[in-house]
């Protein structure tokens, strides 16, 4: 569900731009807690009947290093380590909040489509 909400916020930001209808590709960097496929599906669904319809969302996965507060294990976070709104340590199984710093980082908006009028 956080995929849907993150994409909603991205679309609101992009739709407010005066040249939103000319957008061909949107490139983002996403925390590993997001599924690139789910982000792309949410983007496609939410851009229907908007100036962004037909544009593509390209997702680059960010690296996220974590250290477990319980056992001290360090690892690179993957979607397999996420359960709902928690990160689960792969060494000891201790859950921890995902954190406030996860999200989508807008990297680039490319426009090349002609705007139909």
N, C-alpha and C positions, 0 to 999 in steps of 0.2 A: 504494500500500500504506500510505503514511503516513496517508491518509484513514481507513482501517479502524482503525488503531491509535489515532488521535486520538479517534475516536468510541467505541472500546472504553473508553478512559479516562473519557470524559464519562459514559457509561452506568454505569460502576462507581460514579462519584461520585453520580449521580442515584438509582441503585437503592438506595443506602444511606440515603436519606431516608425517614422513616416514612410520608410521604404520597405516595410515588412513584406509587401507583395512581391518584391524582387529577390527574396531570399531563396537560394538554391540549396545550401548546406549550412548546417549549424554543427560546429564541432565543440564537444565538451570533454572535460576530464571528470570522471566519476569515481567516487570512493568504491572500494571493492564490495561494500555492503549492497550496492546496486547491481542488478542484472542488466547488462547492456541490451539484451533482447527485450526485457520488460520496459526499459526506458524507451527504446525505439518504438515498441508497440504503443505505449502510452502517448508518445509524441504523435504518431500517425493518427491515432484515434482523436486526440484533442485538437489537432490542427484542421480537421475536417470543417469545411464551411468557414474558414478563417483566411486571411491573406497569406498565411504560412502553409496552406494546403499544398501538397506536392513537394515541399522541401524535405530534405533528408536530415536525420540526426545521426551524426557520427560520434561514437563513444570511444574515448581513450580511457583505459583503466589506470587509475592512480595507484601507486604503491603506498601501503599503510603498514608501518611497523608498529607492533604492539609489545608491551611487556606486562605479564600477568602480575598483579599486585599480590596475589596469594602465594604463587610458587616461584616467581621471578623468571619464568620462561619467556624468551623473546621469539617472536615469529612474525612472518609477513601475513597479514590478514587476507583471508579469502572469503568468498560467499559461503563456503562450507562452515565457517566459524560463526556465522550469524544465525541467531534464533529469534525471530521477531525483532524486538528493539534491544536485543542483548548480543554481546560478543561472548563466545564461550571459549575459554582457554583450551587448546587442543592437548595440552599436557596434563592438566589436572581437572578440567571440566568446570572450573569456577566461572560463573557468569559475571559480566560487567556491563554497564551501560555503553551503548555505541559511542556516545559523545556528541557534543554540539558542533564539532568541527568537520563533520562529514557533509558531503553534499556534491553538487555539480558546480564545476568551474567552467564558465563560458570562455572558450579559447578563441573561437573565430566564427564569424558569420560571413558566408560568401554568397554574393548575389550575382547571378548571371542570367536569370530567367527574364524574358521581356514581360513587362507588366501589361496585361490585357486591359483594354479600357473600352 
